[in-house]
């Protein structure tokens, strides 16, 4: 296959809040959401979205953009597991490496959705993480969120990558991988072709406070990957390969964001897909924000993902202001 994602997949249950209060620092950073304590709080509606998660979203993005894509993951032998497998099959994602487990439920997250932002309550079940038996080396592996008990799996994956240098690794660190720390994952970062994250995650990974983007790009690449890709919300996306440090703005769109879930996953995975297709650093950087713009118009992280033809149409119709510049 061209592209195999590895990581947890979940069922996201969106709860659209009506009454909440958001408080932020003066610079719109460190925001918190609050609701009345001990009260009955009305909500607008709820929606169940199966087969999502960082790596799962990447697999679907790759399939829609025309790559042969597969997914290595775990689900429970339950209704949610069945829905997840059916969703991937519908999307054309190969499910041969997804294991169904008796006695371990499918991951189920709750998304508190207020205005266009969301706070996600997460729980990763204690699945066994292993390199699948008979795993055929793909052209690219896309690694992202796994559970807290997967520390040894990263060592196994490093050994596998060293034995299969024909496979390139893209790494989008998830919550628990960031918690493990850059020191424990030093060998993995060194084996990585593309590392991707958002600005706040880069600061957390590097153990620094508020830091300018140039320093973050240099710091992330110094961990070992050949290319660092960092998104920064409304400020656009950035990439650095050791010689070129580039930036691109958000893709302009007149429709306001409806749900920002999956915006970073869309940008990151689309950048990696473009690299897998042989695109230059600048061209790949142009691809990412287009899919991100489309995703935030819909509920969930996958509904708005584009086909390659649709993405290229947006690029062809882009205004002159949407261009890559030196960062």
N, C-alpha and C positions, 0 to 999 in steps of 0.2 A: 504494500500500500504506500501511497504518497505521504500520508499523515496519520499518525496514531496518537490520540490523546490519552493521558494517564491521570487519573484522579478520581475523587468521589463524585457521584451524581446524587441529586436530591430531588425531592418534591418540595417546591416552594408554595406556601399558602399565603397569598397576599391578603392583607386586611387593610382596606382603605379607610383611614381615620377621618373623622369629622371634627373632633374637638381635641386640640393639642396646642402646646406652646413651645416654640423654638427659641432658644437663647444662644447667642454667639458672642465671641470676643468682638472688639471694635473692628477688626479686620476680616470679619466673617469666618474666622477659624474656630476650632474647638467647640462646635455647636452641640447642644444637647436638646433632647425633646422631653417634654414632661406632660403628664396628664394628672387628673385629680386622683388623689390617693383614696382607696377604699370606696370608690364610687362606681356606678354603672355608667359606662361610657358608650354612647352610640357610635356605630360605624356605618359607612355607606354601603359597602358590599365586600364580599370575599371571593377570591379566584384561586383555584388550585392549578399550578403549572408543573407538570412532570418533566423529568429528564434534563434538569438544569444543573448549574454548578460551573465553576470556571473552566475545567477541562471539557465538560460536556458541551458547554456553549462553543468552545473552540472546535470540537469535532463537527458540530452542526454547521458552523460558519465555513469550515473547510469543505464540507460536502456540498454546500450550496454554491460555493465559489468554484466548484468543478474538480476538486481533488478526490481521489479515492481515499476515504477516511474510515478509521476504525476507532474503537474505544476500549481501554482496559479499565475495568471498574468492578464494583460489587453492588448487589441489590439484595433485598430480602425476598424470600419466597412468599410474597404477599401481593395484594392488589396493586399497591403502588409500584412494586417491582415489575409487574406485568405491564402497567401503563408506561413505565420508562422504556422497557424493551420495545413495545409497540411504537412509541414515539421515535426512537432511533431508527427502527426499521423503515418507518414512513419517510424519514429524512435521508435514507440511503447510507446510514452509518453502520458499518459492519459490527455486529454484536457478539462475534464468536468468543471474544475475550472478556465478556461480562459474566461473572459468576453469580448464581443465585444461591442464597444461603438459607437453610432452615434454622430457626431459632435466633436469627439476627434480623431485626426489621430494616426496612428501607429508610435511608436518611430522610428526615422530614424537618424542614426549616419554616419559620414564621417570619413574614416580611411585614413590618409595620410601615405603612405607606402613607405619607402625609405630604400634600402638595406634590412636587415632582421628585422628592427625595425619599429614601427608605432607610430603615434600620432593621437589620436582619438578626433574628434570634437563631443561633446555629447549634446543632448537635451532630457530631460525626460518630456513627456507631463503630465499635471496635472490630472492624473487618480484618482478616488476614491479608496482608499485601505481599504479593509474590509476582515475579516475572512469569508470565504464562508459559506453560509447557509448549514447546514447539513454536514459540514466538518468532515469526519471520521478520527480519530487520526491515523496518520501513525507511523511507528516505528521511522523514522527520518524526521525532517524538516531541509531543507538547505536554510537559509536566506541570501540574498545578495542585490545587488543594487536596490534601489527604488528611487522615485523622492523626491524633497524637501518638498512636501506637505504631506509626509507620517509619520510625527512625531507622531501623535496620534495612528497610526496603530501599532507602536512598543509597546505602552502601552497596546493596545488590545491583542497583541500577547503574551505579558508577562502574562497577566491575563489568557489567554487560556492555556498556558503552565503550569501554576500553577494548573489549573483544570485538566490537563491531564499529570500527571508525567510519564506516560508510554512512552511518546514521547520524544526523545532526539533531541536537537537543535545543528546544526552546523551553525556557523555565519562567513561569509566572508564579512566584511564591505565594502560597496561600497563608491563611492566618497561623496555622500551627507550624508551617515551615519558617515563617518569620520569627515565631516564638523560639524555635530551635536555635536560632542565631547563625550568623554568617560563618563563625568559626567551625561549627559542626558540619556545615554544608560547604566548606571551602573547596573540597575536591569536586563537588557537583558544579559549583560556579565555574571552576576551571574547565570543566568538560562541556560547558554551555556555549552554544553558538549565539543565541539571542536571549537576553534576560529582559523581562518587561514588568512594569509595575506603575503605580501612580506616584505623584510627588510625595505625598504623605507616607506611602509605603517605603519609598526609597530612603526617606529620613529615618524611618523605624529600622530598616534593614541595616543601615550604616551607623545607627546609634547616634544621630546628630539631631539638633533642633532645627528651627527654621533655617533653611540653606538655599542659596541661589541655584538655579537649574544647571549652570555649567559645572559647578562643583559636584552636584549630584550625579550628573552623567559621567564625569570623570571617576567619581567614587564607585559607582556601580560597575563600570567597566574594569576598574582596578581589581575587582574581586575575581576576575578571570574570563568573563565572557567576551566574545569578539565584538558583539554589538549590544549597546544598552538602549532600550526604548522606554521612555517615561511619558505618561500622560499627565496633564495638569488642568483638567476641567475646561472651563471657558477659555483658558489661555492656550489651548491646543496641545500638540504632541511634539516630542523631541526625540532625536536619535543621534548616537555617537558611535563610530566604528574605529576610533583611534586616529583617524585622519580628518574625517568630516564630522562636524557638529552642526546638525540641522534642526530647524523647527518648522512647523506648519500650523496655521490657525485652525479653529473649529471650522467644519464645513458650514457655510452660511445657509440658514434655513428660516423661513418665515413662520413655520409652525412651532409653537413652544413645546418644550419637552413635557411629556405626559408622565413617564416613569423612567428614571435614570438607571434602573437595575440592568446590569450587563453592558453598560456603555464602555467601561474599561476593557471588559473581556472582548467585546467586538473589535475595538481598536487594536488591541494586542494580537489577537488571533489573525485578524486580517492583515496586519503588518507581516506576521510570520508566513502566512499563505503567499503573500506577494513575493517574499524572499524565496520561498520554495518554488515559485514559478520563475525565478531568475531575475526578478525586478531589482533595479538599483536601489541604493539606500534612499535616495530622494523620491523615487517613484513609489516605493513601498510605504514611505511616510505619508504620501498623498492618499493612499488607499485606506489607511486605518480610520481617520475621522469620518469618512463617508459612511461606513457601516455603523459607526457609533451614532451619527446623526439619525440614521434610519431606525435603529433599535429603540431609542428613547421616545419614539412616537407611539409605541405599543406597550401593552402590559407584558412584563417578563423579559427575559434576556435573549429570546430566540425568534419570536414572531416577526420582528422587523429586520432580521438578517437578510442581506441581499444576495441575489444570484450575481454571477460575474458580469452578465450582460447589463443588469440594472446598475451595478456599481460603476461600470465603465461609462454608462449613459450619464450618470451624475458627474463624473469627471469631465466628460466632454462638454457638459453644460455649465461647468463651474465658472464663476466670475473671475476676472483677472486678479482679484484680491486673494483668491485661494491659490497660494503658491508656496513653494519651499524656499526658505531663506537660511542664511547662516545664523546659528544661535549665538 
